[in-house]
């Protein structure tokens, strides 16, 4: 057995001790969202602990395209380098794959699903709207054809503006919010498909914004099927308040990173 795989096989031996740190509501849920700040290695370690404890039947990743996930083979998951190459991770724009790799190896039998919205589709949504993203049935299923409450629309536009360092034209914000709603719906769609295919439990790996109960993918699932039990974990940094509603929030030291707004100055 290769050292990488051996290390995570050893980790599985301690699943019962890790499980004590996972709330019973999460253990009993059909779908568990594990939020993150994408470049924080501490957040990924927490996710790996939870995945090891829950041993989900399926893992859904915001970072992976559906067709790429569907094409993975058992051989692709033999070691982290092979898996990273099969996923085309180096060209994806996401942080270092070594932070994400343990998630695949702590649940070696989990079926992998992708929920990434292609960048080309995101750009097209800005110009052509929802019709390029989903069928009419799915748009209705996940509530995309209804306008958001005014207060939420305003809050979400402000959130997008802040996330882009107040550097984008204000008139782009409604479209940016729409893209985020589509991403939430795609995550919900893939999570529900994974639950139907495997019987669950399903774990979803995504950013905190998509994991929040009040307007993220869990809200889209609640719109589509009220019988599905969902649990949402958020992860904060350095004790800062985490925006949104979660079932539980855990804190970790902030990652060392350059000023994300430096490019706009």
GUTORGU-62898 format. One record per residue: residue number from 1; residue in one letter; chain; z, y, x of N, C-alpha, C in turn. Coordinates in steps of 0.05 Angstrom, whole numbers, plus 5000, padded with zeros to 4 digits. Atoms other than C-alpha are relative to their C-alpha. Example, Ala and Ser with C-alpha at 12.3 -4.5 7.8 and 13.67 -1.06 7.14 Angstrom:
residues 2
SITE  num  residuo  cadena  n_pz  n_py  n_px  ca_pz  ca_py  ca_px  c_pz  c_py  c_px
SITE    1        a       A  5000  4976  5018   5156   4910   5246  5000  5024  5018
SITE    2        s       A  4999  4976  4984   5143   4979   5273  5014  5022  4985
***
This chain:
residues 265
SITE  num  residuo  cadena  n_pz  n_py  n_px  ca_pz  ca_py  ca_px  c_pz  c_py  c_px
SITE    1        x       A  5000  4976  5017   5000   5000   5000  5000  5025  5018
SITE    2        x       A  5001  4976  4984   4983   5069   5027  5026  5016  4997
SITE    3        x       A  4974  4986  5000   5042   5114   5045  5004  5017  4976
SITE    4        x       A  4998  4982  5023   5027   5163   4990  5008  4985  4975
SITE    5        x       A  4995  5016  5023   5025   5110   4936  5027  4987  5001
SITE    6        x       A  4975  5013  4997   5085   5075   4965  5023  5018  4994
SITE    7        x       A  4979  4981  5005   5127   5138   4962  5005  5004  4970
SITE    8        x       A  4996  4995  5029   5114   5147   4888  5007  4974  4985
SITE    9        x       A  4990  5025  5011   5124   5073   4873  5030  4999  5003
SITE   10        x       A  4971  4999  4996   5193   5082   4903  5013  5019  4981
SITE   11        x       A  4989  4981  5019   5204   5142   4859  5004  4988  4973
SITE   12        x       A  4998  5012  5027   5191   5100   4797  5026  4983  4998
SITE   13        x       A  4976  5016  5001   5251   5057   4816  5023  5016  4989
SITE   14        x       A  4978  4983  5008   5295   5116   4801  4995  5014  4973
SITE   15        x       A  5007  4988  5026   5264   5132   4733  5024  5002  4981
SITE   16        x       A  4977  5000  5019   5328   5113   4696  5019  5023  5006
SITE   17        x       A  4983  4977  4994   5368   5165   4734  4988  5026  4994
SITE   18        x       A  5014  4975  5008   5315   5218   4724  5001  5004  4970
SITE   19        x       A  5001  4999  5029   5312   5201   4650  5025  5014  4989
SITE   20        x       A  4975  4987  5010   5384   5226   4642  4996  5030  4999
SITE   21        x       A  5004  4971  5000   5358   5297   4657  4979  5009  4979
SITE   22        x       A  5020  4993  5020   5305   5294   4602  5013  4999  4973
SITE   23        x       A  4987  5000  5027   5331   5315   4533  4989  4978  4982
SITE   24        x       A  5008  5022  5018   5329   5261   4480  4977  5009  4981
SITE   25        x       A  5022  4990  5017   5284   5306   4437  4973  4997  5014
SITE   26        x       A  5024  5003  4985   5232   5303   4492  4992  4970  5002
SITE   27        x       A  5005  5029  4998   5239   5227   4500  4989  4989  4974
SITE   28        x       A  5008  5010  5026   5228   5219   4425  4974  5013  4990
SITE   29        x       A  5023  4985  5010   5169   5267   4419  4974  4984  5004
SITE   30        x       A  5027  5011  4997   5097   5246   4409  4985  5013  5023
SITE   31        x       A  5015  4985  4980   5070   5301   4454  5020  5019  5013
SITE   32        x       A  4982  4983  4985   5109   5337   4509  4983  5018  5017
SITE   33        x       A  5013  4980  4984   5083   5401   4539  5018  5008  5024
SITE   34        x       A  4985  4992  4976   5105   5415   4611  4987  5025  5012
SITE   35        x       A  5012  4975  4990   5092   5488   4627  5005  5003  5030
SITE   36        x       A  4999  4995  4971   5085   5516   4697  4990  5028  5006
SITE   37        x       A  5014  4979  4986   5070   5576   4740  4983  4985  5020
SITE   38        x       A  5019  5019  4987   5008   5546   4771  5005  4996  5030
SITE   39        x       A  4998  5003  4970   5023   5560   4845  5029  4995  5009
SITE   40        x       A  4973  5004  4993   5097   5543   4843  5006  4970  5005
SITE   41        x       A  4995  5028  4995   5111   5476   4878  5025  4989  4987
SITE   42        x       A  4975  5010  5014   5181   5472   4848  4994  4992  4971
SITE   43        x       A  5007  5007  5027   5151   5472   4779  4985  4973  4998
SITE   44        x       A  5015  5025  5000   5105   5415   4797  5019  4976  5006
SITE   45        x       A  4980  5021  4995   5164   5375   4824  5015  4993  4975
SITE   46        x       A  4986  5005  5026   5200   5384   4758  4981  4984  4981
SITE   47        x       A  5019  5015  5017   5137   5361   4721  4998  4971  5009
SITE   48        x       A  5002  5027  4991   5132   5300   4765  5025  4984  4993
SITE   49        x       A  4975  5014  5008   5205   5282   4751  4999  4993  4970
SITE   50        x       A  5002  5005  5029   5193   5288   4676  4979  4979  4994
SITE   51        x       A  5020  5020  5004   5129   5248   4679  5010  4972  5008
SITE   52        x       A  4989  5026  4991   5164   5193   4719  5019  4989  4980
SITE   53        x       A  4980  5009  5020   5219   5191   4667  4987  4991  4974
SITE   54        x       A  5012  5005  5027   5175   5193   4605  4979  4977  5001
SITE   55        x       A  5021  5020  4998   5120   5146   4631  4981  5001  4977
SITE   56        x       A  5018  4997  5023   5069   5173   4582  4976  4981  5000
SITE   57        x       A  5025  5015  5002   5010   5133   4557  4976  5016  5008
SITE   58        x       A  5022  4983  4994   4966   5193   4569  5010  5026  5012
SITE   59        x       A  4995  4974  4987   4965   5256   4612  4976  5018  4994
SITE   60        x       A  5021  4981  5006   4926   5317   4589  5003  5024  5019
SITE   61        x       A  4998  4978  4980   4909   5370   4642  4982  5023  4991
SITE   62        x       A  5015  4976  5004   4888   5441   4629  4979  5004  5021
SITE   63        x       A  5017  4994  4976   4855   5440   4698  4975  4983  5002
SITE   64        x       A  5021  5019  4997   4806   5383   4687  4981  5001  4977
SITE   65        x       A  5020  5000  5021   4741   5383   4648  5001  4973  4986
SITE   66        x       A  4999  5025  5015   4738   5330   4593  4982  4978  5011
SITE   67        x       A  5019  5021  4990   4676   5295   4622  5009  4990  5027
SITE   68        x       A  4990  5010  4974   4707   5292   4692  5023  4981  4996
SITE   69        x       A  4978  5018  5006   4771   5261   4664  4990  4973  4990
SITE   70        x       A  5010  5024  5012   4731   5211   4624  4986  4982  5020
SITE   71        x       A  5014  5015  4980   4693   5190   4686  5017  4988  5022
SITE   72        x       A  4983  5011  4979   4753   5173   4729  5003  4970  4997
SITE   73        x       A  4996  5029  4998   4761   5101   4751  5026  4994  5013
SITE   74        x       A  4975  5009  4987   4820   5061   4776  4998  5005  5030
SITE   75        x       A  5004  4996  4971   4790   5066   4846  5003  5029  5007
SITE   76        x       A  4997  4971  4994   4789   5142   4841  5030  5007  5003
SITE   77        x       A  4972  4994  4999   4865   5140   4833  5015  4984  5021
SITE   78        x       A  4987  5016  4979   4878   5099   4895  5017  5016  5019
SITE   79        x       A  4984  4982  4983   4903   5158   4937  4992  5028  4993
SITE   80        x       A  5004  4972  5008   4907   5233   4932  4974  5012  5009
SITE   81        x       A  5025  4989  4990   4847   5249   4975  4977  4990  4984
SITE   82        x       A  5022  5011  5017   4801   5203   4936  5000  5012  4973
SITE   83        x       A  4998  4989  5026   4827   5229   4871  4992  5030  4999
SITE   84        x       A  5008  4972  4999   4820   5302   4891  4970  5003  5002
SITE   85        x       A  5029  4999  4997   4748   5289   4912  4987  4993  4974
SITE   86        x       A  5012  5008  5026   4733   5253   4846  5002  5022  4979
SITE   87        x       A  4996  4978  5019   4760   5313   4808  4985  5025  5008
SITE   88        x       A  5013  4976  4990   4722   5363   4850  5020  5023  5002
SITE   89        x       A  4979  4980  5001   4788   5399   4858  4996  5023  5019
SITE   90        x       A  5002  4979  4980   4772   5438   4921  4983  5023  4991
SITE   91        x       A  5018  4978  5010   4718   5477   4884  5009  5011  4973
SITE   92        x       A  4992  4994  5027   4758   5485   4820  5013  5028  4997
SITE   93        x       A  4985  4975  5001   4797   5548   4839  5029  4997  4993
SITE   94        x       A  4972  5005  5005   4864   5516   4822  5015  4997  5026
SITE   95        x       A  4984  5003  4975   4922   5514   4873  4997  4973  5012
SITE   96        x       A  5002  5024  4983   4928   5460   4926  5006  4975  4983
SITE   97        x       A  4997  5025  5016   4918   5391   4895  5025  4984  5007
SITE   98        x       A  4976  5015  4993   4977   5363   4934  5024  5006  4983
SITE   99        x       A  4978  4993  5019   5022   5399   4885  4996  4984  4974
SITE  100        x       A  5006  5013  5025   4988   5364   4826  4998  4969  5003
SITE  101        x       A  5005  5029  4996   4974   5295   4856  5023  4982  4991
SITE  102        x       A  4979  5018  5008   5044   5266   4844  5000  4995  4970
SITE  103        x       A  5001  5004  5029   5033   5275   4769  4984  4975  4992
SITE  104        x       A  5017  5023  5006   4979   5222   4771  5012  4974  5009
SITE  105        x       A  4990  5024  4988   5018   5173   4813  5027  4992  4989
SITE  106        x       A  4975  5008  5011   5085   5176   4778  4997  4986  4973
SITE  107        x       A  5007  5015  5024   5051   5150   4715  4973  4986  5005
SITE  108        x       A  5026  5012  4991   4998   5104   4746  4983  4988  4978
SITE  109        x       A  5015  5013  5022   4979   5072   4680  4991  5019  4978
SITE  110        x       A  5007  4980  5021   4971   5136   4640  4970  5006  5001
SITE  111        x       A  5028  4992  5003   4901   5151   4614  4998  5030  5004
SITE  112        x       A  5003  4972  4993   4876   5218   4639  4980  5014  4981
SITE  113        x       A  5017  4983  5017   4847   5271   4592  4997  5028  5011
SITE  114        x       A  5005  4972  4991   4816   5338   4609  4997  5019  4977
SITE  115        x       A  5002  4980  5022   4821   5401   4567  4991  5027  5011
SITE  116        x       A  5009  4975  4989   4789   5454   4612  4977  5011  4984
SITE  117        x       A  5022  4986  5012   4745   5505   4577  4982  5009  5022
SITE  118        x       A  5018  4992  4978   4683   5514   4621  4999  5031  5002
SITE  119        x       A  5002  4971  4996   4678   5584   4652  4975  5011  4985
SITE  120        x       A  5024  4991  5014   4607   5589   4624  5005  5004  4970
SITE  121        x       A  4993  4997  5028   4634   5577   4554  5018  5024  4995
SITE  122        x       A  4982  4977  5003   4689   5628   4563  4984  5026  5000
SITE  123        x       A  5016  4976  4999   4638   5680   4582  4983  5003  4975
SITE  124        x       A  5017  4999  5024   4594   5661   4523  5017  5007  4975
SITE  125        x       A  4983  4993  5023   4653   5667   4475  5003  5031  4998
SITE  126        x       A  4998  4971  5000   4659   5740   4496  4977  5013  4987
SITE  127        x       A  5024  4987  5012   4588   5754   4474  4993  4988  4973
SITE  128        x       A  5010  5013  5024   4576   5703   4419  5022  4990  4981
SITE  129        x       A  4978  5007  5018   4645   5688   4390  5005  4970  4999
SITE  130        x       A  4989  5027  5001   4675   5623   4367  4980  4978  4996
SITE  131        x       A  5019  5021  5007   4613   5587   4345  4991  4983  5024
SITE  132        x       A  5009  5015  4976   4598   5566   4417  5022  4981  5010
SITE  133        x       A  4977  5015  4989   4667   5534   4426  5006  4974  4986
SITE  134        x       A  4991  5023  5015   4680   5485   4370  4984  4998  4974
SITE  135        x       A  5013  5003  5026   4653   5457   4305  5015  5017  4980
SITE  136        x       A  4987  4986  5022   4668   5493   4240  5025  4986  4992
SITE  137        x       A  4977  5016  5009   4715   5436   4221  5023  5004  5019
SITE  138        x       A  4978  4997  4981   4755   5442   4285  5011  5029  5001
SITE  139        x       A  4990  4972  5001   4758   5518   4282  5019  5004  4977
SITE  140        x       A  4982  4998  5023   4789   5511   4213  5025  4984  5005
SITE  141        x       A  4978  5017  4995   4833   5454   4235  5022  5013  5016
SITE  142        x       A  4980  4987  4982   4866   5495   4290  5004  5029  4994
SITE  143        x       A  4994  4973  5009   4867   5560   4252  4985  5023  5015
SITE  144        x       A  5014  4980  4984   4816   5596   4296  4985  5020  4983
SITE  145        x       A  5016  4983  5017   4778   5626   4238  5017  5021  4985
SITE  146        x       A  4983  4981  5012   4838   5665   4214  5008  5021  5021
SITE  147        x       A  4990  4979  4982   4857   5732   4244  5029  4996  5006
SITE  148        x       A  4972  5001  4993   4923   5734   4280  5015  5022  4985
SITE  149        x       A  4984  4977  5011   4980   5775   4249  4997  5024  5019
SITE  150        x       A  5005  4976  4984   4972   5847   4273  5019  5002  5024
SITE  151        x       A  4980  4998  4978   5036   5846   4314  4995  4981  5022
SITE  152        x       A  5006  5020  4979   5017   5782   4350  4975  5008  5015
SITE  153        x       A  5024  4992  4987   4947   5807   4364  5005  5022  5020
SITE  154        x       A  4993  4978  4982   4975   5871   4394  5015  4990  5025
SITE  155        x       A  4984  5011  4978   5026   5832   4435  4983  4983  5019
SITE  156        x       A  5016  5017  4983   4974   5783   4460  4980  5017  5017
SITE  157        x       A  5018  4982  4984   4926   5839   4481  5016  5013  5022
SITE  158        x       A  4984  4988  4979   4982   5873   4519  5007  4979  5022
SITE  159        x       A  4995  5022  4981   4999   5806   4552  4976  4996  5018
SITE  160        x       A  5024  5004  4984   4927   5797   4574  4995  5024  5019
SITE  161        x       A  5004  4977  4983   4923   5868   4600  5019  4999  5024
SITE  162        x       A  4981  5002  4978   4986   5858   4641  4992  4978  5020
SITE  163        x       A  5008  5023  4983   4961   5791   4667  4977  5007  5018
SITE  164        x       A  5023  4991  4984   4899   5827   4693  5006  5027  5013
SITE  165        x       A  4991  4977  4984   4940   5882   4727  4991  5027  4988
SITE  166        x       A  5008  4976  5014   4921   5934   4674  4974  5012  5012
SITE  167        x       A  5024  4991  4986   4853   5937   4709  4975  4996  4984
SITE  168        x       A  5024  5005  5016   4805   5914   4654  4998  5020  4977
SITE  169        x       A  5003  4982  5023   4775   5957   4599  5014  4989  4976
SITE  170        x       A  4984  5008  5023   4818   5956   4537  4983  4986  4979
SITE  171        x       A  5016  5012  5021   4759   5937   4493  4993  4971  5006
SITE  172        x       A  5004  5029  4994   4754   5869   4529  5023  4983  4990
SITE  173        x       A  4976  5015  5005   4824   5849   4507  4997  4982  4975
SITE  174        x       A  5003  5019  5023   4806   5821   4437  4985  4975  5008
SITE  175        x       A  5015  5024  4991   4755   5775   4470  5017  4982  5018
SITE  176        x       A  4983  5016  4983   4805   5754   4523  5021  4984  4984
SITE  177        x       A  4981  5014  5017   4855   5736   4469  4986  4977  4986
SITE  178        x       A  5015  5021  5013   4802   5696   4433  4995  4976  5019
SITE  179        x       A  5004  5022  4981   4787   5656   4496  5026  4985  5004
SITE  180        x       A  4975  5014  4997   4861   5640   4504  5006  4983  4975
SITE  181        x       A  4996  5016  5024   4864   5617   4431  4982  4975  5001
SITE  182        x       A  5018  5024  4997   4804   5571   4445  5012  4980  5019
SITE  183        x       A  4988  5018  4980   4839   5543   4506  5024  4985  4987
SITE  184        x       A  4978  5013  5014   4901   5530   4463  4989  4978  4982
SITE  185        x       A  5012  5019  5018   4857   5495   4412  4989  4975  5014
SITE  186        x       A  5011  5023  4985   4822   5452   4464  5023  4982  5011
SITE  187        x       A  4977  5015  4991   4890   5431   4493  5011  4984  4976
SITE  188        x       A  4990  5014  5023   4914   5413   4423  4981  4978  4991
SITE  189        x       A  5020  5020  5008   4850   5376   4407  5001  4976  5018
SITE  190        x       A  4998  5022  4981   4854   5334   4470  5026  4985  4999
SITE  191        x       A  4974  5012  5002   4928   5321   4462  5001  4982  4975
SITE  192        x       A  5000  5016  5024   4918   5296   4391  4981  4976  5003
SITE  193        x       A  5018  5022  4995   4858   5254   4412  5014  4979  5018
SITE  194        x       A  4986  5019  4982   4900   5223   4468  5022  4985  4984
SITE  195        x       A  4980  5014  5016   4956   5208   4418  4987  4979  4982
SITE  196        x       A  5014  5019  5018   4907   5175   4370  4990  4976  5016
SITE  197        x       A  5012  5021  4984   4874   5135   4426  5021  4981  5011
SITE  198        x       A  4981  5016  4985   4937   5111   4461  5026  4993  4985
SITE  199        x       A  4975  5003  5015   4993   5116   4410  5023  5016  5012
SITE  200        x       A  4981  4983  4987   5031   5162   4458  5022  4984  5014
SITE  201        x       A  4999  4971  5000   5073   5190   4484  4979  5012  5018
SITE  202        x       A  5020  4985  4985   5027   5243   4512  5015  5023  5014
SITE  203        x       A  4989  4977  4985   5046   5294   4566  4977  5018  5006
SITE  204        x       A  5020  4980  4994   5006   5358   4573  5009  5018  5023
SITE  205        x       A  4995  4984  4976   5004   5395   4640  4984  5026  4997
SITE  206        x       A  5014  4974  5005   4989   5469   4630  5018  5023  5008
SITE  207        x       A  4985  4976  4995   5010   5540   4643  5020  5006  4978
SITE  208        x       A  4980  4993  5019   5071   5568   4609  4988  5013  4975
SITE  209        x       A  5011  4986  5023   5028   5612   4564  4989  4981  4979
SITE  210        x       A  5011  5019  5019   4993   5552   4533  5021  4980  4989
SITE  211        x       A  4979  5019  5009   5058   5512   4527  5019  5012  4980
SITE  212        x       A  4980  4987  5017   5096   5563   4486  4995  4992  4970
SITE  213        x       A  5000  5009  5028   5113   5542   4415  4990  5020  4980
SITE  214        x       A  5006  4980  5021   5102   5608   4380  4970  5006  4998
SITE  215        x       A  5029  4995  5003   5028   5618   4397  4983  4984  5019
SITE  216        x       A  5016  5017  4982   5005   5566   4447  4989  4975  4987
SITE  217        x       A  5012  5024  5010   4976   5497   4440  5019  4985  4981
SITE  218        x       A  4982  5012  5020   5040   5470   4405  4996  5012  4972
SITE  219        x       A  5005  4987  5027   5027   5521   4349  4974  4990  4988
SITE  220        x       A  5025  5010  5010   4955   5496   4344  5003  4972  4990
SITE  221        x       A  4995  5027  5010   4980   5425   4337  5014  5001  4974
SITE  222        x       A  4985  4997  5025   5029   5446   4283  4981  5008  4977
SITE  223        x       A  5020  4991  5020   4970   5479   4247  4984  4976  4991
SITE  224        x       A  5018  5022  5006   4929   5415   4251  5015  4976  4987
SITE  225        x       A  4987  5024  5009   4982   5361   4238  5031  5004  5002
SITE  226        x       A  4972  4995  5000   5054   5375   4218  5017  4975  5005
SITE  227        x       A  4985  5025  4996   5074   5302   4227  5005  4993  5029
SITE  228        x       A  4999  5006  4971   5066   5303   4303  5025  5015  5012
SITE  229        x       A  4976  4988  4988   5132   5314   4340  4992  5010  5028
SITE  230        x       A  5008  4987  4975   5121   5363   4397  5025  5011  5014
SITE  231        x       A  4979  4988  4984   5168   5384   4453  4987  5018  5021
SITE  232        x       A  5012  4982  4981   5155   5444   4498  5020  5009  5021
SITE  233        x       A  4983  4991  4977   5185   5457   4567  4986  5024  5013
SITE  234        x       A  5009  4977  4985   5177   5526   4599  5014  5000  5027
SITE  235        x       A  4988  4998  4974   5190   5541   4672  4999  5029  5010
SITE  236        x       A  4998  4973  4991   5214   5608   4698  5004  5002  5030
SITE  237        x       A  4996  4995  4972   5223   5639   4767  5022  5020  5005
SITE  238        x       A  4979  4982  4991   5284   5671   4799  5016  5012  4976
SITE  239        x       A  4983  4992  5022   5321   5675   4733  4987  5020  4981
SITE  240        x       A  5013  4981  5018   5269   5720   4699  4997  4987  4973
SITE  241        x       A  5004  5010  5027   5264   5714   4624  4972  4990  4996
SITE  242        x       A  5027  5012  5005   5207   5669   4602  4990  5009  4973
SITE  243        x       A  5012  4991  5025   5161   5699   4550  4993  4976  4982
SITE  244        x       A  5008  5021  5019   5152   5657   4487  5023  4982  4992
SITE  245        x       A  4980  5019  5010   5189   5603   4450  4995  4972  5012
SITE  246        x       A  5001  5027  4989   5205   5536   4483  5024  4985  4990
SITE  247        x       A  4976  5016  5006   5251   5478   4468  5020  5001  5022
SITE  248        x       A  4982  4999  4977   5279   5484   4538  4986  5015  5022
SITE  249        x       A  5012  4986  4977   5268   5528   4599  5017  4993  5024
SITE  250        x       A  4986  5005  4975   5286   5509   4670  4990  5021  5020
SITE  251        x       A  5006  4978  4981   5288   5559   4728  4997  4988  5028
SITE  252        x       A  5004  5009  4972   5266   5552   4800  4994  5025  5017
SITE  253        x       A  5008  4978  4983   5256   5598   4860  4971  5007  4997
SITE  254        x       A  5028  4991  5002   5193   5639   4858  4984  4990  5024
SITE  255        x       A  5018  5008  4978   5134   5616   4900  4994  5025  5017
SITE  256        x       A  5009  4978  4983   5115   5659   4960  4970  5004  4995
SITE  257        x       A  5028  4994  5007   5050   5693   4941  4994  5029  5007
SITE  258        x       A  5007  4972  4996   5012   5756   4958  5000  5015  4974
SITE  259        x       A  5001  4984  5024   5010   5813   4909  4975  4993  4984
SITE  260        x       A  5024  5008  5015   4964   5787   4854  4983  5024  4991
SITE  261        x       A  5015  4977  5009   4943   5858   4837  4988  5015  5023
SITE  262        x       A  5010  4985  4977   4924   5878   4908  4970  5003  4999
SITE  263        x       A  5030  4999  5001   4850   5863   4895  4991  5023  4981
SITE  264        x       A  5008  4980  5019   4850   5915   4839  5007  5028  5010
SITE  265        x       A  4991  4974  4991   4880   5971   4881  4979  5013  5019
***
